[in-house]
Amino acid sequence: MKKTGVLLLSLLLVLLGVGLLMDASMVADGVRRGLGVCGGVLIPSLFPFMVLSCFLVGTDMARILSLPLAPITTRLFRLPAHLGATVLLGLIGGYPVGAKMVANLLDKGEIDEATARRMLCFCVNASPSFLISAVGVGMLMVRRGGVVLLAGQVLATLIIGGVVSLGNPVPKGKKGRSAAGAGAFVPAVVDASSAMLTMCAFAILFSGLLSLLRGRGLPDAIAGVLHLSPGAVNAFFTGLFEVTGGSIAAAALGGEAAIVALSFCCSWGGLSVIFQVISCFPGKKPQFWPYVSSRIAHGFLSAGIALTLYREFCADLPAWSTAVPPALEVNSPRAAVTLCLLAMCSILVLGAGKSSR
């Protein structure tokens, strides 16, 4: 069985290598599109929150922000009261922000691997800015649609957080060492830059692979074999790998189908986000299957909630089934700026590592 898996993986890698050589232009277009996503979506929306989250974990400010959230943190999520800020930033900061904060808490010894594994199930979510601004206004062209998606995501997170935490004792919070504000700021920027480099690398990689597979007509072939709608298969296939392109394809479905597909796509996050979350734990490796399973359950829950809310509050909106939302523009200046930003992050990380040694 093990040999069969190795042979299949080897065959897949050979085919992938051949595709990369024969269709280099397709891969290059995907890479440029990935750079556009990094420069237009990931870095502007996530990097400030990454710095903020790393800074909060390194100081006592997180404990102060957690005080008003203590009842929800302890009773619903069965966590120490001082981790309320982590849960909150996981809801509003974007996909890997919560995972990065959980990883930092694990590295400092404030939580154990079992608690980290449980927290990943409800601390990794799409940000409100992405759902309302990028998806609602930019793709659906309806702000209310983005608000409905956000409500579905938040309610599904609360439900899953309560279910996976049911019956668990509240672990005793171990107070880690906290630095002063100035002393925690520089390490926060370095950690956020390192995490941002990894996230962008995965986003660019999967964008290039997705462009290759789409250029080879794999989604259309699957739709033909299964006798399904090409648009629905394209949305599923794209969202399986990457959330931004998947959201664009899902929004093009129009009406209630778009709301359901967008809810599931934003809950899943794509393989790119999953590997970004895994990359946040370079030292200790909690089991990630509960997190992956929670993303699937989150998708079904959020889709049902969002569809119900859409029928209740968006019934007066015209269907946009014939209107194709604007695709993400790929331009050379944005790609060049993104490369410069990533290069500066690399210099900062390497320089900080050299000075620490």
RACOR-V449793 format. One record per residue. SS is DSSP state (A for helix, B for strand, O for the rest). Layout:
ss
SS
SS
This chain:
ss
O
A
A
A
A
A
A
A
A
A
A
A
A
A
A
A
A
A
A
A
A
A
O
A
A
A
A
A
A
A
A
A
A
A
A
A
A
A
A
A
A
A
A
A
A
A
A
A
A
A
A
A
A
A
A
A
A
A
O
O
A
A
A
A
A
A
A
A
A
A
A
A
A
A
A
O
O
O
O
O
A
A
A
A
A
A
A
A
A
A
A
A
O
O
A
A
A
A
A
A
A
A
A
A
A
A
A
A
O
O
O
O
A
A
A
A
A
A
A
A
O
O
O
O
O
O
O
A
A
A
A
A
A
A
A
A
A
A
A
O
O
O
A
A
A
A
A
A
A
A
A
A
A
A
A
A
A
A
A
A
A
A
A
A
A
O
O
O
O
O
O
O
O
O
O
O
O
O
O
O
A
A
A
A
A
A
A
A
A
A
A
A
A
A
A
A
A
A
A
A
A
A
A
A
A
A
A
A
A
A
A
A
A
A
A
O
O
A
A
A
A
A
A
A
A
A
O
O
O
A
A
A
A
A
A
A
A
A
A
A
A
O
A
A
A
A
A
A
A
A
A
O
O
O
A
A
A
A
A
A
A
A
A
A
A
A
A
A
O
A
A
A
A
A
A
A
A
A
A
O
O
O
O
O
O
O
O
O
A
A
A
A
A
A
A
A
A
A
A
A
A
A
A
A
A
A
A
A
A
A
A
A
A
O
O
O
O
O
O
O
O
O
O
O
O
O
O
O
O
O
O
A
A
A
A
A
A
A
A
A
A
A
A
A
A
A
A
A
A
A
A
A
A
A
A
A
O
